[in-house]
Amino acid sequence: MTGLRKGRITRISGNMVTVRFDSPVMQNEVAYIQHGKERLKSEIIRVRGNLAEMQVYEDTSGLKIGEEVEFTGDLLSVELGPGMLGQIFDGLQNPLPDLAAQCGFFLKRGIYMEALSGSEAWDFTPVAKAGDRVRAGDRIGYVQEKMFRHYCMVPFSWEGFFEVVFVEGPGKFTKNQAIAHLKDEKGNVHPVSLCQRWPVKIPIRAYREKLKPTEPLVTKMRLIDSLFPVARGGTYCIPGPFGAGKTVLQQLISKHADADVVVIAACGERAGEVVETIKTFPTLIDPKTGHPLSDRTVIICNTSSMPVAARESSVYTAVTIAEYYRQMGLHVLLLADSTSRWAQAMREMSGRLEEIPGEEAFPAYLESHIASFYERAGLVRLYDGTLGSVTIGGAVSPAGGNFEEPVTQATLKVVGAFHGLSRSRSDARRYPAIDPLISWSKYRSFIDQAQKERGQWLLRKGNDIAQMMRVVGEEGTSLADYLDYLKSEFFDFVYLQQNAFDPVDEATPKERQSYVFAFIDRIIQSDFSFNNKDEALHFFQQLRQLFRGWNSAPWQSEEFERTETEIRALLAERTKAG
């Protein structure tokens, strides 16, 4: 920073302050308010003449007109380097366990800590050599972080090509020690360390090309993978009313999804839910690695009790960290819970800026901000030919479960899959409570398309018959219609619903899903012979019970094959073909 630039507070409105300045400032610049011995971090969100309006990432109680503000000349940035996996940060990338150790139970404002330890030494192994020609994002070497090779790269902010002058040999280095020296095209030599900084609101684009997401991201949730799949590098949203199971579903996906690294952004969530996530993840064993799930997870915490401005920073911090691990050729899953709280923070700051409100008082730029966030997802090919991806799943919390509200609608315009949670399914304990009648996906499933369409057709028809039965009763329904209704309920019960408390049923691998779905498809297409509705009901109750046991049997085990034999025998008794 050259020449300290200062200003004075002229107006305070909640978490927004107006500052008069004499020297030039820039949009999104970070500044600190000097309040006694406290320095409160802020960000410029609008400049008008010689007045800068700033959102403060701290409680503003006690601030006074005329207090001094120092402008840093830096954009809001995060530190990127080894040591982030397993960490819990706030939206400004302060490590919360370290903050708690320093401050106790009640965090004090104006205290900021290094995101990554400056004293920890890492075993560095070089992959580049003197004379190599490199550019931003190219790998210099790596350190071992948990179960991954954490590649140390040419800083993303550097432009043009560089010549490697010197690379350190294998050895231990702290984050700030130089591991290499690179010479630019003008002959200037620059050091490279294990860490670098990057502004959170600018996407990292140090890759060769961005590809269209086509490969399914297997979540092991049958309803999602089979009917409404998510693509690796794609986007999806989970809107639903309070208590419908958004957070639990996100946790199950983070545990079982076929991703290398999981980044969780708890944006404006209730403190109880955040605490549960923090306590749960270290105790969960990752089925892929056998290590605690937290070893491949980064958690960004921003509770509803924290200043609203910090919600925005938590979302952008999370996606920047996700992009960073993508640059290593890893597949990253980012779960944002919930983007509605972020939108509410935007609405509050927009109101304090006295901007013309849009629908439901949300700012007019709501859609563009949400779109720019989800657009940072994607499957990319790096300069060395390897692939990396960021898949973004955002939870939305519409008031009263109203999917017509602005945040949900703005999200639906940009995501590739919509998993709408239903209050009625949640109340009926049909979990996951994703409503198959309103949900959709633009991505292709690994399930045969014809089978998938028959399943969805059956669900729609079964719902229509159920609605009719509410009016005319069961006795007013034909046996053929009643049989379609029973098939629909059977499909819902044994396949779409999963028992999260069953170690086998909570996660179904791709191969098992394909096999069982094809099996159920044959049942759907079968012609059954029944004399009356009671016979049909009793048969499907028996079939349902057998399938419940089948779902709990390990894949291709003796129990699995024995139960399948029993199911086939029962079907043979009632099918017209025999």
N, C-alpha and C positions, 0 to 999 in steps of 0.2 A: 504494500500500500504506500503510495507516494503522497505526502502532504495530508495531514489529518483534516478532514472536512467535517464541520459541525453545523448543527441547527438547534432551534428552540421549539418546544411544544407550544402550540397556539390553541389547540382544542383537544378535548378528550371525550370520546363517546364509546363507552364500553371497552371493547378490545381494539378499537380503532383510535389512533391519535393523528392529529394533523401537525406537521412540522414545517416551520419556515426555514429555508436554507439560502445561503449566499453563493456557494459553489455548485456546479452541475452535479446532479444525481441521475440515476437510471432506474427504470422499471425493474422490479424484483430484486433490487439491491438490499443486502442485509445491513441493518443499523442496530445500534445499541442505545437504549435510553439510560442515562445516568441518574439513578434515583438513590441518593445517599451512597452506601457501599454496594448497592445492587446494580448490575448491568442487565437490562431486560432485552432479550433478543426480539427483533422486529423485522418486517419485510415491507418494502415499498410496493403498494399495489396500484397507486395512481399518482401521477404528477400533473399539477395544474399551476402554470406560472412558476412562482417561487415557493409553492406549497406542495409538500409531499404527504400523501395519506398513507399511513402504515398500519398493518395488522400486527398486533403484539401477541407473541406466543406465550405470554404469561398473564397472570392476573394483574390488572391495572389499578387495583385499589391503592389509594394513597398518592398516585401521580399528581403533579401540579403543573399548571401553566408556567412556562418559562424554563422548565428543566431542560438540561442539555442532552442533545442526541449526537452520537458519533456515527458517521457513515463509513462503511468498511471498503466499499468498492467491489465487494464480492457478491456473487449470486448465492442463493441458498443451496448449499452443496452437502454431499455426504462423503465420508471416507470409505474407499473401497480397497479391500485387501484381506489377507488371511486372518481368521479369527472371528468371522461373523456367524458362521454356523453354530447353532446352539445358543446364540445370544438372544437377549430380550432387550429391545431398544424402545425409546419413545419416538415420537414423530420427528424429533430433531437429532435422532441417532445418539442420544445419551444412553449408555448402558444402565438399565434400571437396577439390576442387582448392586452395581457399584454405587449408584446414587443412594439406594436404600442403606447401604453400609455406612455411607458418609452422613446422611441426613436423618436416619431413623425412619419411623413409620410415616411421618408427614414430610413430603418433599418440599424443600424450600425453593422459592422462585429465584431466578438469576444465577443458578448454579449449572454449569455446563462442563461436561467431562469428555475426555478423549473417547471416541467410539471404540478404538482398538488399542490394546495395550502397547505402550512404547518400549516396554522392557522385555517382553517376551521374544525369545530368539527362535527362528524357524530354520529348519534344515533346507537349504536352497540347493537345487540341482539345475545347472544351466542346460538349455537346449539350443540356444543361439551361439554362434562363435564369431570371433573377430573377422571382419570383412563382409559379414552378411548385410544384405540390404533389407531394411525393415520399414514398416509404417505403423500408424496407430492401430492398436489391437493385436499386432503380431506378438508371439510369445518369446520371451527372453529366457525363461526358466520356470521352475515350479517348486512349490513346497507341498508337503502332505498335510491336508486339512481334513480331519476326521477320516472318512473313507474315500475322499476325492483328491485328485491332483489339482491343486489350486495354482493355476497358471498366472505368472507375473508378466504383464503385458506392457508394450509401449503405450504411454498415456494417450487416452482417447482424444485429448484436446490438441495433440501435436499434428501439424499439417505437413504434407509432403513425405519424402523418403529420407531415411537416415542410414548411416553406415555404422555398424557396430565396431567401436574402437577397442573396447575391452569388456570382458565378462568375467565376473568372479567365478572361481572354481567352486566345487561343492564345499559347503560350510554353513555355519550358523550366522544369521543376520537378523537384526531387529527391523521393524517396519520402515524406519527412516534412513537406514544405511544404504548406500549406493551398491547395487548389485551389477551395474553395467554403466558404461559411458557410450553415448551415441553422438555422432557428428552429423549436423544438418547440412543442407545443400550450400549454405554460406560458409561452412567451415567451423561453425561454433559447436562446442562440445557440451552435452547436457547429461547430467546423471539421471539414472532410473533407479527407483527404490521398489520395495515390495508393495507399497501402497500408492494410491493416487486419489485425487478428489475430482468430483464431477457434479455439475449443477443438476438438481433433481428434476427440473421442469423441461430439460432438453433431452430428447431420446438419444441413446447411444447408437450410433450407426456405423461402427467400425467393422463392417462385414461386406462381402462381395455382392450378395443379392438377397432379397426377401422372396420367399417361395409361398405358393398357395398351400394352406393346410389341407391335407387329404387323409393322412394316416390317423385312425381313431386313437384317442387317448383313453386307454382302458381304465375305468374307475372301479371295476368289479361290483358296481351297483347295476343290477340286471335291468331295471327300468330305464336307466340312463343309457347304458351301453347298447342295448338292443333296440330301443324305440327312439330315443332322443340323444344320439351320441354327441360327444365333444371331440373335436379334432385336436391333435397335438399342435400347439401353436395357434389355436383358435380362441374364441371367446364364448362365454355363456353367462347367463344370469339366473339367480334363484330368488324370485320375488315371493313373498308370502306374508301373511299376517303374523302377529305376535304369537309365539307358542306353537307354531306349525312345524318346527324342527329344522330351521335354516342352519343354526349353529352346529347341531349334532350332525346333520348331513355334510356340512363342510368338513367337520373333523373326520368323519368316515372316509370321505374322498381324499383328504390329505394323508390318511394312513395307508390307503390301499391303491391309490392311483399310480399308474405307471410313469412316475416322474422321479428325477434324481433329487432335486431340491424343492422344498416347499417354503414359500414365503407367505406369512399370514399377517394381514393388516387389520387389526381390530380397531376400526375407525368409529369412535364415538359410542362404542358398545358399553353396556352396563358393566360396572366394575365386577360384579359377581361372575358374569360370563367370562370376562377376561381372566380373572383369578383361576377359574376352573380350567381354562385352556392352559395357562401357565403351569398349574399343578399336574394336569393330566399328561401332557406331552412327554415329560421326562420319564413317566412310568409306563408309557405304551412302548411295546417292543415292535420295532419295524419288522414286518414279515419278510422283507427283502434282504435285510442285512443282519438281523438278529441283535442289533444295537438299539438303544433308546431312539424313539422317533425324533426326539429333539436334536439328535446329532446331524440330521440333514434338514433342519428347520431353522428359519429366522422369523422371529415374532416381533412385529411392530405394534406397540400398545399405545392406544390413545382412548381413554375412557370418557364417558359422557360428563364426568365431573371436571375434566381438564378444559382449559380455554378452547373455544370453538375454532380459533384460527389454526390450532395445532392439528385439527382433523385433516386439513388440506395437506399439510406437510407429511403426515403419516402415509397418505395414499401415494404421494410422489416418491417418498423415500423408499417405500416397499417396491414400487415398480422399477426404480433405478437399480436397487440391489438385485432384483430378478434379471434385469437386462445384463448386469455385470456377470452373473453366473452363466447366462446364455453365451457370452463371449468365450467361455471356456469349452464350448461344445456340449454343455449340459442341457437337460430338459427340465425346465422350471415350471412349477405350478404356483400361481399367485392367487390367493383367496382374500378378497376384500369384503369385510363384514362390519358395517354395511355402508354402501355408497349413498344411501338415503341420508345418513347422518352427515356425510360430507356435503351433500346438496343443501341440507338445512343450515350448515355453517356458511355456505355461499350465500344463501338467502339472507342470513343475519348480517353479514358484512355488506352485502349489496344495499340492504336497508339503511345501514349506517352511512354508506356513501351517497345516499339519497338518489340512487339510480331509478329510472322508470321501471316499475316491476312488470314481470310477465305473468303467466298463468299461475294462480295460487301464490303470488308474490315472489316466485322464484325469479332470479335474474334472467334477462333475455339470452345470455350466453351459456345457460345451463347445458343445452344440447351439445354445443361445441366443446365444452370442457369435458363432459362425459365421453364424447366421441374421441377426443384426443387421448384420454386415458386408455380406453380399450384398444385404440389403434397402436399402442406400444406393445401389444401382444404380437406374436408372429413366429414363424419358422424361418430361420435364416441359414444361409450357407456362408461360412467364414472364409477368410482368405486362403486357408490351408485346405479347403474342401470339406471340412467336417460340418455337421449340422448341429444347431442348437435351437431351442425354442423357449418361448414364454407363453404359457396358456393362462388366461385371466378368467377367473370366475368371481362374479360380484353378487353378493346378497343385496337385495332391495327390500326395504321394510315399508311398504305403502300403508298409510293409516287405514285401519279397518279392512285391510286386504283388497283395497280398491286399485285394480291394475290400470285404471284409466288416468291415474294421477300423473303429473308431468315427469317425475323422475323415472318411473317404470316405462313410460312411453318413450322417453328420450333414450333409455337403455335398449329397448327393443329394436330401435332403429339401427343399432350398430353391432349388436351381438349376433353370433351364429347359431345359438341354441337358447331356448327359453324353457326353463323348468319351473313351471308355476305351481306353487304349493297351495293346497286347498284346505280350508278350515274344516270342511265336512269330512275329508279323508283323515285329517289329523284327529278329529273328534271320534271317528270310528276306529282309531288306532291302526290305520292302514299306512304303515311306514315303509319306505319313505313316502311322505304325503304329497308327492308330485302328481298332479292331476293329468292323466294321460289324454283327457279329452280337450284340454286347452294348450298343452305343451307342444313344442315343435323343435325341429332341428334342421339346419341347412346342410349338415354334414352327413356323409354316408356311413352307415353302420356295417359291421362285419357280418351281420345277420342277412340271410338271403332276402332280397327286396320283396319278392312275392310273399314270403312267409310273414315278413314284417307288416305288409299291407293287410293281409288276412287277419292278423292279430289286432291291428288298429280298427279294422272294419267291425270285428266282433265286439270290441269294447264299445264302439259307438252304438251298435245295434242293441247290445245288452242294456246300455243306459236308456235307450228309447223305450225298450220293453219295460224296464223298471219304472219309468215315468208313467207309462200306460197302466201298469199294475196298481199304481197308487190311486188311480181313478176307478178302474173297473174291477180291481181285485184279482187275486190269483185264479179264481174260478172263471173269470171272464177272458182268460188268456188261453189261446190254443196250445196244445201239447208241443207243437213245433216251435212256437215262439218261446214257450217256457224252457224248452231244451236249449235254445240259443242263449237265453238268460243264464241258465246254469253253467253253460260253457264259458260265458263271459266272466261270471263270478269265480269259476274255477281257475281260469287264466290269471285273473287279478290276484287271487289268494295265494297260489302256489308259485307264481313267477314274478309278478310285479312287486309283491311285498317281500321284505327280507327281515330276518330277526337279527338285530344288532347285538343281541346277547348270546347268540350261538356262534362259536368260533369258526364253524364251517360255513354256515348260511350267511354270515355278515359280509363275506367277500367271495364272489363267484368268478373264477378265472374265465378267460375268453373261450377256451376250448369247451369247458363245461356249459357255458351259456349257449354256444352254437348247438351242442348236442341236445340239450334239454329243450331249447326252443323248437328245434326240428321235431322232437318227440311230441311236444304239445301241439304243434301245427297239425300233425297227423290225427291227433285226438279231435281237434277243431273241425277237421274235414270229415271225420268218421260219421257214418249213419248208425245211430243206435236204435235198438228195438226195446220199447217200453210199452207196457199196457196202460199206465196212468202216470200222473205227475208224482205221486208218492214214490213209486218205483224209481223214477228218474232222480228225484231228490236224494233218496237213500244211496243210489249208486254213486252219485257225485260226492256225497259225504264220505263214502268209503275211499273213493279215488283221491279226494283231497287229503285224507288222513295218511294214506300211503305216500303221497307226494311230500307231505310235511316231513316224514321220516327220511325220504330220499334226499331232500334238501340238506338234512343234517348229517348225511353219510359222506365221509371223505371221498373225493373224486376217484373213481375206478378202484375203490376198495371192495373187499368181499361183501360188506354190508350194502354198498352201492349196487352191485350186480345182483345180489339176492332180492333187494327191494324192487329193482327194475323187473325182475322175473315175475314177482307177485303182481306188479302193475299190469304187465302184459297179459297175464292169466286172467285178471279181472276184466280187462278190455275185451279179450276174446269171448268172454261169456255174453257180452251185450252188443257187440257190433254185428250188424246184419251180414257182413262178409264172413264173420266167424274167425 
